[in-house]
Amino acid sequence: MTDGEYTAVVDRVEDGLAVLLLEADGETVDDLLVPPERLPRRARTAGAVLTVVVEDGDLIEARYRPEETRERAERAQSRFDRLAERPPKRDDRASEDDRRDGDPDAHRG
């Protein structure tokens, strides 16, 4: 891992370690495992966004970015909502039409 400043996203906290996904230019370029105590208290949860400084593979500085955390969570929820609203498949629509028309053999489940 190259020394420098990165955007980091807490992927998960498990087995006493926080897994940070390091980003450069919007792409995940590496990960870093750190004890959660080394992170700001509000950033010790999955999805938290930080700016971090890494030197010699070690976390030197971590700044929580609450606004970016909120914005990313909202974008993710919006994508989820759009996927949940997908129209039924063509075959499903035909079955729904048959059931509405009273066809008792339209769908057996």
N, C-alpha and C positions, 0 to 999 in steps of 0.2 A: 504494500500500500504506500502510495506517495504521500509525503508530508503535505499538509495544507489545510485549508478551510473547506468544509463540505456542508451541504444540507444533509441532515440525518433524520430518518424516520424510525421510531421504535417499532420494530416488527412484533416483538413479543418479549415477555419477561418470564423466564422459567428456569428452574434449577438454580436459582440465585444469581442469574445473569440476565442482563438486558441485551437483546440482539438489535443492533443499530444497522440499518441499511444506509450506506453512504451514497449520496448522489452527486454527480457533476454534470452540468448542462442537461438536467432533467432525466438523466439515465442512472440506474443503480450501477455503481462501479466496484463496490466492495462491501464487506460487512465488518462489524467490530463488536466484540463481546466485552461488556463492562459490568461491574457490580452496579445495581440500580442506585445505590447510595451516591455514586459519582455523578448522577444526573440531578437537575433541579427537581424538587418534589413533584411539581405538577406535570413533569415529563416522564414519569415512571409508569406509563401506561401505553398500551398498543395504540399506534396512530399518532402519537405526539411527534411534532416536528421541531427540530432544533437546528441551530448552527453550531458546528463543532470544529475544533482545531485538533488535528492529529499530528504528532511528532513521534518518529521511530515506532510507529504502530501503537502508540499509547494516546489515550484521550487526555488532552491538556486543558481544554475549555469546552463548556457546553452551555449554550444560551437557548432557553425555551422560546418558541415562537407561537404564542397563543392564537394570533390572527391566522397565520398560515395553517395551523392545526385545525381550526374551525372551518376554514375555507375548503381544505382537502376533505374533511368529514362530510361537508355539505355536498361537494361534487360526487363523492362516493355514494352517498344516499340518493342523489338525483339519478345516477346511473342505475342503481339498484331498482329504484321506482320505475324507471323507463322499461327495464327488462321485465319487471313484474306485470307491466301493462301490455305486453305483446298481444296482438290480436290472435284469436284462435286459428289453428291450421285450417286449411280448406275442408278437410274431411270432418273436422270437429264442427264447423259451421253447418255442413250438410246434416249431420246428426242432430244438431240443435234445431234446425228447421223441421226435420222429420218429427221430433218430439213435440214441437209446438203445434204441428199439424195433427197430432193425435195418433201417430203411427206407433202402436205398441211394440213393434219389433225393431224400432229404430235403434235402440240401445239397450243392451242387457249387461248389467254390471254387477 
